[in-house]
Amino acid sequence: MESDLKKHWDSAYGNNEITKLGWYEEDPKPSLQLIQNSELPKDARILNVGVGTSKLIDELINLGFKNIIASDISSAALDKLQTRLGSKKNNVHWVVDDLTNPSFLSEIDPVDLWHDRAVLHFFTEEKDQNTYFSLLKKLVKINGYVIISTFNTEGATTCSGLQVHRYNKDMLENKLGPDFKLIDSFNYNYTMPSGDTRPYIYTIFKRF
Ligand SMILES: C[S@@+](CC[C@H](N)C(=O)[O-])C[C@H]1O[C@@H](n2cnc3c(N)ncnc32)[C@H](O)[C@@H]1O
């Protein structure tokens, strides 16, 4: 049966133009900068969780990355992203799954990069955060990277009508544990299509 969470996100994507969404990013520059700094090879397995309709996928394909996995709870989001990509969608592996109750994602091969922009902060219950981090730890290879960007502790308390849990780098370090070393982090003020700003924190960790 379809969960209320899936219905929420399918309707957000189904009822709105992508470019009007409160998290729409024309240029995913901060993520790209971190990915380029990590010097991953073009055959690296890159898992983008809660990808929505992110332009990061278009950019990664254009940069020549060949092993991209795009995942989201919302099939409506993935449909729209596939439509935008046209034939380039065949360069991507697609997974509809719920990060708080993963089935398909727990079965995929390990990845070189886990990328999350604006997803983790929706998990306000500790059990859902624990599920998210257990999956991450199961999937990220040794020497692999984790990029997490969330609302920072100065950020908004809701997004898309849902409560959020905000983070600073220490909180993310605690959740990831000693096997993950923080390589870089910075605050970033994202400007929404409405012109309002939302303070994010970007972090990149390497697994040892
Ligand atoms: C604010 S949007 C960010 C989308 C995208 N990462 C971006 O930067 O444009 C949050 C995304 O997380 C997805 N999402 C929310 N809860 C999820 C869950 N439990 N499992 C997987 N994806 C989820 C939503 O469908 C949505 O695409």
The ligand as a Tripos MOL2 file, in Angstrom:
@<TRIPOS>MOLECULE
LIG
   27    29     1     0     0
SMALL
NO_CHARGES

@<TRIPOS>ATOM
      1 C1         13.5720   18.8440   -0.5060 C.3       1 LIG1
      2 S1         13.5610   17.5750   -1.6680 S.3       1 LIG1
      3 C2         15.2440   17.5760   -2.2710 C.3       1 LIG1
      4 C3         15.3530   16.9030   -3.6090 C.3       1 LIG1
      5 C4         16.7680   16.8840   -4.1930 C.3       1 LIG1
      6 N1         17.6970   16.2080   -3.3290 N.3       1 LIG1
      7 C5         17.2460   18.2630   -4.5310 C.2       1 LIG1
      8 O1         18.2580   18.7050   -3.9940 O.co2     1 LIG1
      9 O2         16.6000   18.9100   -5.3830 O.co2     1 LIG1
     10 C6         13.5120   16.1070   -0.6520 C.3       1 LIG1
     11 C7         13.4910   14.8400   -1.4610 C.3       1 LIG1
     12 O3         13.5540   13.7250   -0.5910 O.3       1 LIG1
     13 C8         12.6470   12.7440   -1.0240 C.3       1 LIG1
     14 N2         12.2790   11.9420    0.1550 N.ar      1 LIG1
     15 C9         11.5960   12.3670    1.2400 C.ar      1 LIG1
     16 N3         11.4350   11.3730    2.1290 N.ar      1 LIG1
     17 C10        12.0390   10.2890    1.5800 C.ar      1 LIG1
     18 C11        12.2180    8.9380    2.0080 C.ar      1 LIG1
     19 N4         11.7060    8.5130    3.1690 N.pl3     1 LIG1
     20 N5         12.8940    8.0960    1.2070 N.ar      1 LIG1
     21 C12        13.4110    8.5280    0.0150 C.ar      1 LIG1
     22 N6         13.2690    9.7800   -0.4420 N.ar      1 LIG1
     23 C13        12.5920   10.6520    0.3300 C.ar      1 LIG1
     24 C14        11.4910   13.5380   -1.6090 C.3       1 LIG1
     25 O4         10.6770   12.8180   -2.4900 O.3       1 LIG1
     26 C15        12.2250   14.6840   -2.2780 C.3       1 LIG1
     27 O5         12.5700   14.3820   -3.5980 O.3       1 LIG1
@<TRIPOS>BOND
     1     1     2 1
     2     2     3 1
     3     2    10 1
     4     3     4 1
     5     4     5 1
     6     5     6 1
     7     5     7 1
     8     7     8 2
     9     7     9 1
    10    10    11 1
    11    11    12 1
    12    11    26 1
    13    12    13 1
    14    13    14 1
    15    13    24 1
    16    14    15 ar
    17    14    23 ar
    18    15    16 ar
    19    16    17 ar
    20    17    18 ar
    21    17    23 ar
    22    18    19 1
    23    18    20 ar
    24    20    21 ar
    25    21    22 ar
    26    22    23 ar
    27    24    25 1
    28    24    26 1
    29    26    27 1
@<TRIPOS>SUBSTRUCTURE
     1 LIG1         1 GROUP 0 **** ****
